[in-house]
Amino acid sequence: ALLRDAVTMMTGAVSALHARSLSVSTSRSSSSPRTRSRPIASSSPRASALVSSEARALPSSPRARAYSRGSRSSVVVYAFAASAAAPDEMNDAAPIKTTARLSPDARRVVLLCAVTMLLASADRTIFSLGSLAIARDLSLSMSTVGLLQSAFFWGYGVTQILGGVAADRFGGAKVLLAGLGLWSVGVAMIPAATLTPAPVAVIVAARVLFGAASGCVMPASAAAVALSVPAERRSSSLSLIFTFFNCGSAFGLLLAGSLIQTVGWKAVFLAFGAVGVAWSAIGLAALPESAKKGAKSSSDVRPTEVREGDDGRPAGWLSLPGWMYPQLSALAWCHVCINWGFFILQSWLPVYLAKELGFSLGGSGLASALPWFLTAACSLSSGQVADVLIAGGWERWKVRRLMMNIATIGPATALMLLPAARWPVVAVFLLAVMLGTQAVSIAGYHSYLQDVLPSRAGSFLGMTNTLGVIAGVVANLFVGSVVETTGGFRLVFLVTALVYASSG
């Protein structure tokens, strides 16, 4: 089924790109009304663009419409039917809206959020690498390292819902940048632990502060995109932001791996904390006025979004359509499963490479960074492909489901094979496949929330991420206990593969 969906995705993308090229060439060579797109009238230019695009998403010919009925497999047939449609029908399906550039304010918001997400990921990963040096200097066991890793999630889980509500109310970008300044203080506090009689307790407190302040990261980024970016560009904008997030993991591992060996782990944590505080101040000063407010009023709600109340505020959760509850519940479980695997790899990947594959501290940082580069590439490309598929006529929910299938079945397969890897290059390759396919969830789960629940995307993501954080706490304690008991990661990878498979 996954292979069939992958083939379908490629076919749909090629068909949509072919349609776009036909539309551009035809519009340049002819002025006939038959070859121009026909926008649907609307009282609002933004609504007109969306209604027109939704109309184009429906099969435009009897042949394609007949093929579009039926089961999931009919999507494959429709892709070929669409490619065989008449030229004027292809022009009507041309994704005019996807070629529009973001406004300057929207581009600034996306850039500010992207760099902030890069720093958020880098700040997390430097501890996963620095924990080896900290454990050596303080004579800590692997169980204690697991405790320190999980302390981040104690604070992170508590503020997820609060961060989401604050992002929806005050503006996602503003909340995200303020959180960056606060969690950077927590990062800079970690070296001070060695000056106290209870270093473990101080590190735990600093990690809890770091986690609590960064609890706004996911919901605030979602709320920022929902507020500032048009619906037709949200997949690609979210993909860009999470590309920076994944590059941050690679950046932190590459930089910290060499610096810890030369200047020591204390200087690295102080430097990263200082950079975070500085960017927070710069970002808040540069934030456009349009991004400093909360959720949009009901007049801005698009036809595909959940309507808001008469007072302009989001309607109650009980007012959602009945079909949405089981979908949101299923997506919440997917988020839990993805967080389980993601947090294990983000926290323990350098330890695995050093203990089981014999990498040095610097080599472990370099080898750990490589999978994150592929993750960043997959995150960016998946959003672009999703936008092309939707513009080419795919229903949004089918695109989101396809992306989630890839994001869960791919990691499960790679992790099942990982314990059998005997060579470092094979192990790193499988880890890259695991993280790369998981990154496709950005065009699945996260984008789906933007489609149907934009005014409360931050709040709902805060709820599901709270569940995911609980999974992260359990996962880190589980890994620390298993590694100390068995001396290896084999059981960890097998259990994580089963967790992924349960959501596929």
C-alpha distance (Angstrom), angle and dihedral (degrees) to the residues before:
residue distance angle dihedral
A1 . . .
L2 3.80 . .
L3 3.80 91.4 .
R4 3.80 90.5 49.2
D5 3.80 91.1 50.5
A6 3.79 91.1 48.1
V7 3.81 91.5 52.0
T8 3.80 88.9 46.9
M9 3.79 91.4 51.7
M10 3.80 92.4 51.1
T11 3.80 92.1 47.0
G12 3.79 92.6 48.9
A13 3.80 92.3 48.2
V14 3.80 92.5 50.6
S15 3.80 90.9 47.5
A16 3.80 92.3 50.0
L17 3.79 93.1 47.5
H18 3.81 89.7 48.5
A19 3.82 89.4 50.8
R20 3.80 90.6 51.0
S21 3.79 93.1 51.3
L22 3.83 91.6 48.3
S23 3.80 90.3 49.8
V24 3.80 94.0 51.2
S25 3.79 95.0 46.0
T26 3.82 93.5 45.4
S27 3.81 94.0 48.1
R28 3.80 90.4 53.0
S29 3.78 95.8 48.2
S30 3.80 102.3 40.6
S31 3.79 138.8 34.7
S32 3.82 95.7 -163.8
P33 3.81 113.6 135.1
R34 3.80 87.7 -132.1
T35 3.79 91.6 66.4
R36 3.78 97.6 44.6
S37 3.79 124.5 87.3
R38 3.78 115.4 -107.3
P39 3.81 111.8 -138.7
I40 3.79 117.4 -152.4
A41 3.76 114.7 -116.8
S42 3.78 117.0 -107.3
S43 3.76 138.4 162.9
S44 3.80 91.7 -119.1
P45 3.82 126.7 49.4
R46 3.80 90.9 -140.6
A47 3.79 92.2 47.9
S48 3.80 89.8 46.1
A49 3.78 91.5 55.1
L50 3.78 91.8 49.6
V51 3.81 96.5 44.6
S52 3.79 89.3 47.9
S53 3.78 91.0 50.2
E54 3.81 92.4 48.0
A55 3.80 89.5 50.2
R56 3.80 89.7 51.9
A57 3.79 90.1 50.8
L58 3.83 89.3 67.5
P59 3.83 118.6 84.9
S60 3.78 105.4 -88.0
S61 3.79 100.3 -160.5
P62 3.83 131.7 52.3
R63 3.77 89.3 -118.5
A64 3.79 94.3 53.4
R65 3.82 91.6 40.2
A66 3.79 91.2 55.2
Y67 3.76 92.2 49.2
S68 3.81 92.2 48.3
R69 3.82 92.8 65.1
G70 3.76 120.3 88.2
S71 3.75 137.3 33.9
R72 3.77 134.1 -12.0
S73 3.80 91.7 -82.4
S74 3.80 90.5 63.4
V75 3.81 88.4 74.5
V76 3.79 88.9 72.5
V77 3.80 91.8 52.3
Y78 3.79 91.6 46.5
A79 3.80 90.8 55.0
F80 3.80 89.7 58.8
A81 3.81 92.0 41.2
A82 3.81 90.3 53.7
S83 3.78 91.6 50.8
A84 3.81 89.4 53.0
A85 3.81 94.5 50.6
A86 3.77 122.3 117.5
P87 3.83 118.2 -83.6
D88 3.78 93.8 -110.2
E89 3.78 90.3 52.2
M90 3.78 90.0 50.6
N91 3.80 89.3 52.5
D92 3.78 90.5 52.4
A93 3.79 88.3 53.2
A94 3.79 93.0 49.3
P95 3.82 110.0 125.2
I96 3.79 97.8 -122.6
K97 3.79 92.8 161.9
T98 3.80 95.0 55.6
T99 3.80 92.1 62.5
A100 3.81 92.7 59.7
R101 3.78 116.3 106.7
L102 3.76 122.1 -123.3
S103 3.78 116.3 -104.5
P104 3.82 116.3 -99.8
D105 3.81 91.0 -107.6
A106 3.80 91.8 50.6
R107 3.81 91.5 48.7
R108 3.80 90.7 50.5
V109 3.82 91.8 50.3
V110 3.80 92.0 49.0
L111 3.81 91.7 48.6
L112 3.81 94.0 47.9
C113 3.80 91.3 48.1
A114 3.81 92.0 45.6
V115 3.81 94.8 54.0
T116 3.81 90.6 44.1
M117 3.81 89.9 52.7
L118 3.80 89.5 49.4
L119 3.80 90.0 55.4
A120 3.82 91.6 44.7
S121 3.79 91.5 55.7
A122 3.80 93.6 42.2
D123 3.81 91.4 51.6
R124 3.80 89.9 53.5
T125 3.77 97.1 47.1
I126 3.81 96.8 47.5
F127 3.80 87.8 66.0
S128 3.80 92.1 51.9
L129 3.80 87.9 56.2
G130 3.80 96.4 34.7
S131 3.81 91.0 51.2
L132 3.80 88.9 76.8
A133 3.82 91.2 57.8
I134 3.81 92.3 40.4
A135 3.81 91.3 51.5
R136 3.79 90.1 49.7
D137 3.81 95.0 48.6
L138 3.80 94.9 44.0
S139 3.85 96.6 34.9
L140 3.80 93.8 -122.2
S141 3.81 126.7 171.4
M142 3.81 123.9 -129.0
S143 3.81 89.7 -105.4
T144 3.81 89.7 57.0
V145 3.81 90.3 47.6
G146 3.80 87.5 52.6
L147 3.80 88.7 51.8
L148 3.81 90.9 52.4
Q149 3.80 91.2 47.4
S150 3.80 92.3 50.6
A151 3.84 93.2 46.7
F152 3.80 87.9 75.9
F153 3.80 89.7 61.2
W154 3.79 93.8 50.9
G155 3.78 89.7 68.2
Y156 3.79 94.6 31.0
G157 3.79 93.4 57.8
V158 3.80 95.9 47.1
T159 3.81 95.0 58.3
Q160 3.81 101.2 41.1
I161 3.79 96.9 96.8
L162 3.81 92.4 36.3
G163 3.80 90.1 50.6
G164 3.79 91.6 49.2
V165 3.80 93.9 49.6
A166 3.81 91.0 46.3
A167 3.81 90.9 49.1
D168 3.80 92.4 51.6
R169 3.81 91.6 46.4
F170 3.81 103.1 40.5
G171 3.82 103.3 22.0
G172 3.78 128.4 -80.2
A173 3.80 98.1 -119.0
K174 3.81 93.4 50.5
V175 3.81 93.1 48.9
L176 3.81 91.6 45.7
L177 3.82 93.8 52.8
A178 3.81 92.6 45.5
G179 3.79 89.3 51.1
L180 3.79 90.1 51.7
G181 3.80 91.7 58.0
L182 3.79 92.4 49.9
W183 3.81 98.3 45.3
S184 3.80 90.5 46.9
V185 3.80 87.2 62.3
G186 3.80 87.8 55.0
V187 3.81 90.7 51.5
A188 3.81 91.6 51.2
M189 3.83 90.5 49.7
I190 3.82 94.6 63.7
P191 3.84 96.8 80.4
A192 3.82 89.6 53.6
A193 3.80 88.2 68.7
T194 3.80 91.5 80.6
L195 3.82 90.0 61.8
T196 3.81 93.2 60.0
P197 3.82 132.0 74.9
A198 3.84 90.3 -121.9
P199 3.82 105.5 46.0
V200 3.80 95.4 164.1
A201 3.81 92.0 55.0
V202 3.81 91.9 49.0
I203 3.80 92.3 49.2
V204 3.80 89.6 49.1
A205 3.83 90.2 51.7
A206 3.82 92.0 48.0
R207 3.80 90.8 48.3
V208 3.81 91.5 49.6
L209 3.82 90.0 51.5
F210 3.80 90.4 47.4
G211 3.79 90.8 51.0
A212 3.80 95.5 44.6
A213 3.80 93.4 50.6
S214 3.81 92.6 46.2
G215 3.80 93.4 49.1
C216 3.80 87.5 98.4
V217 3.82 94.1 60.3
M218 3.80 101.4 96.1
P219 3.82 100.3 32.1
A220 3.81 93.5 41.9
S221 3.80 93.6 50.8
A222 3.82 89.8 49.3
A223 3.80 91.6 48.3
A224 3.81 91.8 47.4
V225 3.80 92.1 54.4
A226 3.80 92.8 43.8
L227 3.81 90.0 52.6
S228 3.81 101.6 42.8
V229 3.82 107.4 25.5
P230 3.84 126.9 69.3
A231 3.80 115.5 -115.8
E232 3.80 94.2 -111.0
R233 3.82 91.3 58.2
R234 3.79 100.5 41.5
S235 3.80 97.6 94.6
S236 3.79 92.8 54.6
S237 3.82 93.0 41.5
L238 3.80 92.6 50.5
S239 3.79 89.5 45.7
L240 3.80 90.8 54.1
I241 3.80 92.1 49.2
F242 3.79 92.7 49.5
T243 3.78 90.5 44.3
F244 3.80 87.0 62.2
F245 3.80 88.5 45.3
N246 3.80 91.7 56.0
C247 3.80 92.0 42.0
G248 3.80 86.1 54.8
S249 3.79 89.6 62.6
A250 3.79 90.5 52.4
F251 3.80 92.2 42.9
G252 3.80 92.6 50.8
L253 3.80 93.6 47.3
L254 3.80 94.7 46.3
L255 3.78 95.6 46.0
A256 3.78 98.1 38.1
G257 3.80 93.8 45.3
S258 3.79 92.7 62.9
L259 3.81 98.0 33.0
I260 3.79 95.1 51.5
Q261 3.79 89.4 57.2
T262 3.81 93.1 48.5
V263 3.83 108.6 32.7
G264 3.81 101.0 14.7
W265 3.79 133.7 -110.3
K266 3.83 94.6 -84.0
A267 3.80 93.4 62.2
V268 3.81 90.9 47.1
F269 3.81 93.6 55.3
L270 3.81 91.9 46.2
A271 3.81 92.0 50.1
F272 3.81 94.7 48.4
G273 3.81 90.4 48.1
A274 3.79 91.9 52.0
V275 3.80 93.0 49.2
G276 3.81 90.7 51.2
V277 3.80 93.8 52.0
A278 3.81 90.9 48.4
W279 3.83 94.2 50.3
S280 3.79 91.1 47.1
A281 3.79 90.7 57.1
I282 3.81 93.0 44.7
G283 3.80 92.8 47.4
L284 3.80 95.9 49.1
A285 3.80 89.7 50.3
A286 3.82 93.0 48.7
L287 3.81 97.0 43.3
P288 3.83 111.9 119.4
E289 3.80 117.4 -119.6
S290 3.80 91.4 -117.7
A291 3.82 90.0 64.7
K292 3.80 95.5 51.4
K293 3.79 95.5 76.7
G294 3.79 132.1 77.0
A295 3.79 134.6 -113.4
K296 3.80 118.4 -22.9
S297 3.74 122.4 -97.6
S298 3.78 122.1 -108.8
S299 3.81 91.4 -95.9
D300 3.81 89.3 67.9
V301 3.80 96.8 50.5
R302 3.79 113.7 117.2
P303 3.82 124.7 -137.6
T304 3.81 93.2 -102.7
E305 3.80 94.4 51.2
V306 3.79 130.8 88.1
R307 3.79 108.8 -96.0
E308 3.78 122.0 -116.5
G309 3.78 129.8 -132.8
D310 3.78 127.1 -84.6
D311 3.80 90.8 -100.0
G312 3.80 91.4 61.0
R313 3.79 93.9 -107.3
P314 3.81 124.2 113.1
A315 3.79 113.1 -81.8
G316 3.81 118.3 -114.0
W317 3.79 121.3 -78.4
L318 3.82 90.2 -113.6
S319 3.81 89.7 60.8
L320 3.81 93.5 66.8
P321 3.81 117.4 114.0
G322 3.80 113.3 -89.1
W323 3.80 93.7 -119.1
M324 3.80 90.7 60.7
Y325 3.81 98.8 64.0
P326 3.82 99.0 67.0
Q327 3.81 90.0 43.4
L328 3.79 92.6 51.6
S329 3.81 90.5 46.1
A330 3.80 91.4 52.4
L331 3.80 91.1 47.3
A332 3.80 90.0 50.0
W333 3.80 89.7 56.8
C334 3.81 90.3 48.1
H335 3.79 88.6 52.8
V336 3.81 90.7 51.5
C337 3.81 91.9 51.4
I338 3.80 93.8 46.7
N339 3.81 92.0 48.5
W340 3.81 91.1 50.2
G341 3.79 92.3 59.2
F342 3.79 97.0 34.2
F343 3.80 95.5 53.5
I344 3.80 92.4 46.0
L345 3.80 91.5 54.3
Q346 3.79 94.2 41.7
S347 3.80 92.2 50.7
W348 3.81 103.6 34.7
L349 3.80 108.5 26.2
P350 3.84 95.7 98.3
V351 3.82 90.2 46.2
Y352 3.81 90.9 51.7
L353 3.80 92.6 49.2
A354 3.81 92.4 47.6
K355 3.81 98.7 43.2
E356 3.80 102.5 37.4
L357 3.80 104.5 24.9
G358 3.80 98.8 34.9
F359 3.81 99.6 -121.0
S360 3.80 119.4 160.6
L361 3.81 119.5 -123.2
G362 3.82 92.3 -95.4
G363 3.80 92.5 40.4
S364 3.79 90.8 48.7
G365 3.81 90.1 54.9
L366 3.81 92.0 49.9
A367 3.81 94.7 45.6
S368 3.82 91.0 45.5
A369 3.80 90.8 52.1
L370 3.81 95.6 55.9
P371 3.84 97.0 70.4
W372 3.79 90.0 48.7
F373 3.80 91.7 58.7
L374 3.81 89.7 56.6
T375 3.79 88.3 46.0
A376 3.80 89.8 55.4
A377 3.82 91.8 49.1
C378 3.81 92.5 49.4
S379 3.78 91.6 46.7
L380 3.80 91.8 54.1
S381 3.81 97.2 41.7
S382 3.81 94.8 45.9
G383 3.79 91.1 59.4
Q384 3.79 92.0 48.6
V385 3.81 92.0 48.2
A386 3.81 91.5 47.6
D387 3.81 91.8 52.8
V388 3.81 90.9 48.8
L389 3.81 92.3 49.8
I390 3.80 92.6 49.3
A391 3.80 91.4 47.1
G392 3.81 88.8 49.3
G393 3.80 93.5 58.5
W394 3.79 106.5 -85.0
E395 3.78 116.8 139.3
R396 3.79 109.6 -111.9
W397 3.79 96.5 -124.9
K398 3.82 91.5 54.1
V399 3.79 90.9 52.8
R400 3.81 90.9 49.0
R401 3.83 91.7 48.4
L402 3.79 91.8 50.3
M403 3.79 91.6 51.4
M404 3.81 92.0 49.2
N405 3.82 90.9 50.3
I406 3.78 89.6 55.5
A407 3.82 91.6 44.0
T408 3.80 93.7 56.3
I409 3.81 107.9 29.1
G410 3.81 93.2 45.4
P411 3.83 95.7 56.4
A412 3.80 92.2 42.6
T413 3.80 91.2 55.2
A414 3.82 94.2 46.7
L415 3.81 93.2 48.3
M416 3.80 92.8 49.2
L417 3.82 88.5 57.1
L418 3.82 96.5 41.7
P419 3.85 98.4 81.6
A420 3.81 89.0 58.1
A421 3.83 93.1 54.9
R422 3.81 110.5 113.9
W423 3.81 99.6 174.5
P424 3.81 125.2 62.9
V425 3.80 93.1 -131.1
V426 3.81 91.0 56.4
A427 3.80 92.0 47.3
V428 3.81 92.7 49.8
F429 3.82 90.0 47.3
L430 3.83 92.0 53.0
L431 3.79 90.8 46.7
A432 3.80 88.8 51.8
V433 3.81 90.7 51.0
M434 3.79 90.5 48.2
L435 3.81 95.0 51.0
G436 3.80 94.6 36.7
T437 3.80 95.5 54.5
Q438 3.79 91.0 42.8
A439 3.82 89.9 57.2
V440 3.81 89.6 65.2
S441 3.83 86.8 77.5
I442 3.81 87.2 82.5
A443 3.81 88.3 74.4
G444 3.80 89.8 43.1
Y445 3.77 120.1 40.4
H446 3.80 99.9 14.5
S447 3.81 95.3 44.2
Y448 3.80 92.2 45.4
L449 3.79 89.9 60.8
Q450 3.80 88.8 53.1
D451 3.81 89.0 52.5
V452 3.80 99.1 53.3
L453 3.80 108.7 14.4
P454 3.83 109.4 30.7
S455 3.80 98.3 143.4
R456 3.81 89.9 55.6
A457 3.79 100.5 28.3
G458 3.79 91.2 116.1
S459 3.81 94.2 48.8
F460 3.79 95.7 47.4
L461 3.79 93.1 43.6
G462 3.79 87.2 51.5
M463 3.81 89.5 55.2
T464 3.78 96.0 48.3
N465 3.77 93.0 41.4
T466 3.81 88.3 54.4
L467 3.78 87.9 59.9
G468 3.79 89.1 45.1
V469 3.79 91.0 51.4
I470 3.79 90.9 52.6
A471 3.79 86.2 53.8
G472 3.82 88.5 49.7
V473 3.82 92.1 53.3
V474 3.79 92.1 49.7
A475 3.81 91.2 43.8
N476 3.81 94.4 53.7
L477 3.80 93.7 46.8
F478 3.80 88.6 46.3
V479 3.81 92.8 51.5
G480 3.80 93.6 47.4
S481 3.79 91.6 50.8
V482 3.81 94.9 44.9
V483 3.81 94.5 47.2
E484 3.79 92.1 48.7
T485 3.81 92.5 46.1
T486 3.81 101.3 40.6
G487 3.79 100.0 22.8
G488 3.81 92.7 -130.7
F489 3.81 148.0 62.0
R490 3.82 101.2 -117.4
L491 3.81 95.4 106.1
V492 3.81 90.6 42.9
F493 3.80 92.7 57.2
L494 3.81 94.5 45.3
V495 3.81 93.8 50.1
T496 3.81 91.2 46.3
A497 3.82 90.5 50.8
L498 3.81 89.7 54.5
V499 3.80 90.6 49.1
Y500 3.82 90.5 54.1
A501 3.80 92.2 45.5
S502 3.82 90.8 54.2
S503 3.81 90.2 64.8
G504 3.80 97.9 41.6
